[in-house]
């Protein structure tokens, strides 16, 4: 019994240490830059800067399957799976374009551009310039799944319709936490607003 309690205590300490490490590293990660335009009860309007993303288009349309596969491909690239074996810093959030199929995207750190990025080992990774855009964003916590993503997408649509704000069909899921972080998980659904 004593050995079991000691083992559980060690596991608990390791778990706490990992969570503290995860929260501290999140503070130092470069993030997708935006300015807040207006805040509503359920959502906010933001202006994002133009940014470069590494991306991979997936045949899956389910979040669970696509997130694991897409994350693995892009993480392999930034952890050195490229022609220079160069490590590229992780950024936040991880973005997923929600179309008929899912495209997963990692923002490229600002010190890189298309010309000086190392070439990936796999041909399915592309580099996309996302232009400056105005979006509406709704936030939710916990672990994301297909149902939550659809629920908050519909909440955002209803809130925008109620305010008479025109939007496009370009929806994205944004996830801010690494998979091993359990507390204070933050997710968002954003949609590009119509320019007319």
C-alpha positions in Angstrom: 0.0 0.0 0.0 2.9 2.4 0.9 4.5 1.7 -2.5 1.2 2.4 -4.3 0.8 5.8 -2.5 4.4 6.7 -3.3 3.9 5.8 -6.9 0.7 7.8 -7.2 2.4 10.7 -5.5 5.2 10.6 -8.0 2.8 10.4 -11.0 0.8 13.3 -9.6 4.0 15.4 -9.2 5.0 14.6 -12.8 1.5 15.5 -14.1 1.6 18.9 -12.2 5.1 19.6 -13.5 4.0 18.9 -17.1 1.0 21.2 -16.8 3.1 24.0 -15.3 5.7 23.5 -18.1 2.9 23.6 -20.8 1.4 26.8 -19.4 4.7 28.6 -19.1 5.8 27.6 -22.7 2.5 28.9 -24.1 3.3 32.4 -22.8 6.5 32.5 -24.9 5.1 31.3 -28.2 4.7 33.6 -31.1 1.0 34.0 -31.9 -1.2 35.1 -34.9 -1.2 38.9 -34.6 -4.5 40.8 -34.5 -6.2 43.8 -33.0 -9.5 43.8 -31.4 -12.1 45.9 -33.2 -15.3 45.4 -31.2 -16.5 43.1 -28.5 -20.1 41.7 -28.3 -21.6 39.4 -25.7 -20.9 36.1 -27.5 -18.2 37.1 -30.0 -15.7 39.7 -31.0 -14.5 41.3 -34.3 -10.8 41.2 -35.0 -8.4 42.5 -37.6 -5.7 39.9 -38.4 -2.3 40.9 -40.0 -1.2 39.2 -43.2 0.8 36.1 -42.2 2.5 33.1 -43.7 1.4 29.6 -42.9 2.7 26.1 -43.5 -0.3 23.9 -44.4 -1.4 20.4 -45.3 -4.7 19.6 -47.0 -6.4 16.4 -45.7 -9.0 14.2 -47.2 -10.7 13.8 -43.8 -13.6 16.0 -42.8 -13.7 14.9 -39.2 -11.8 16.9 -36.6 -10.5 14.0 -34.6 -8.9 12.1 -37.6 -7.7 15.3 -39.4 -6.2 16.9 -36.3 -4.0 14.0 -35.4 -2.9 13.3 -39.0 -2.3 17.0 -39.9 -0.5 17.8 -36.7 1.8 14.9 -37.2 2.8 16.0 -40.7 3.4 19.6 -39.9 5.1 18.9 -36.5 7.5 16.5 -38.3 8.4 19.4 -40.7 9.0 22.0 -37.9 10.9 19.5 -35.7 13.5 19.1 -38.4 11.8 17.0 -41.2 13.2 19.4 -43.9 16.1 19.7 -46.2 18.2 21.6 -43.6 17.2 19.5 -40.6 16.3 22.9 -39.1 14.0 23.2 -36.2 11.3 25.9 -36.6 9.6 27.3 -33.5 6.0 26.3 -32.7 3.5 29.1 -33.0 -0.1 29.5 -31.7 -2.8 28.8 -32.5 -3.0 25.8 -34.7 -5.6 26.6 -37.4 -7.8 24.4 -39.3 -9.8 25.6 -42.3 -13.3 24.0 -42.1 -14.3 23.2 -45.7 -15.5 20.0 -47.2 -12.0 18.7 -46.4 -9.8 20.1 -43.6 -6.6 22.1 -44.1 -4.4 22.2 -41.0 -2.1 25.3 -40.7 0.8 26.3 -38.5 1.7 30.0 -38.6 5.3 30.5 -39.8 7.4 32.6 -37.3 8.0 36.1 -38.6 11.7 35.7 -39.0 11.0 33.4 -42.0 9.5 34.1 -45.5 8.8 31.8 -48.4 12.3 32.3 -49.8 14.3 31.3 -46.6 12.0 28.5 -45.3 13.6 25.1 -45.5 12.0 22.8 -48.1 9.9 20.0 -46.5 10.7 16.4 -47.1 7.1 15.7 -48.1 5.4 17.3 -51.1 2.0 17.7 -49.4 3.1 20.6 -47.3 2.5 24.0 -48.9 3.2 27.6 -47.8 0.2 30.0 -47.9 0.2 33.7 -47.5 -3.0 34.5 -45.6 -3.9 38.1 -46.4 -5.0 40.7 -43.7 -8.6 39.9 -42.8 -11.4 40.9 -40.5 -13.1 38.1 -38.7 -15.7 37.3 -36.0 -14.5 35.0 -33.3 -16.3 32.9 -30.7 -14.4 31.2 -27.9 -15.0 27.9 -26.0 -13.0 25.9 -23.5 -12.2 22.2 -22.9 -11.3 19.6 -25.5 -12.5 20.2 -29.1 -14.5 17.6 -31.0 -16.7 17.6 -34.1 -19.9 18.3 -32.1 -18.4 21.3 -30.2 -16.9 22.8 -33.3 -20.3 22.5 -35.1 -22.2 23.8 -32.0 -20.0 27.0 -31.7 -20.0 27.5 -35.5 -23.8 27.6 -35.4 -23.7 29.9 -32.3 -21.4 32.3 -34.1 -23.7 32.2 -37.2 -26.8 32.9 -35.1 -25.1 35.8 -33.3 -23.8 37.4 -36.5 -27.3 37.0 -38.1 -28.9 38.7 -35.0 -26.5 41.6 -35.4 -26.9 41.9 -39.1 -23.2 41.3 -39.8 -22.4 39.8 -43.2 -19.9 36.9 -43.3 -18.3 34.6 -45.8 -18.2 30.8 -45.8 -14.5 30.8 -44.7 -14.7 29.2 -41.2 -11.6 28.2 -39.2 -11.1 26.3 -35.9 -8.2 27.7 -33.8 -6.7 25.6 -31.0 -4.3 27.2 -28.6 -3.1 24.4 -26.3 -0.7 21.5 -26.8 -2.3 18.0 -26.6 -0.8 17.3 -23.1 -2.2 20.5 -21.5 -5.3 19.7 -19.5 -6.3 23.0 -17.8 -7.4 26.3 -19.2 -7.9 24.9 -22.7 -8.8 27.6 -25.2 -10.4 27.1 -28.6 -12.1 29.4 -31.1 -14.2 29.4 -34.3 -13.6 32.3 -36.5 -15.2 33.3 -39.8 -14.0 35.9 -42.3 -16.4 38.8 -42.6 -17.7 40.1 -46.0 -15.9 43.1 -47.3 -19.0 44.6 -49.0 
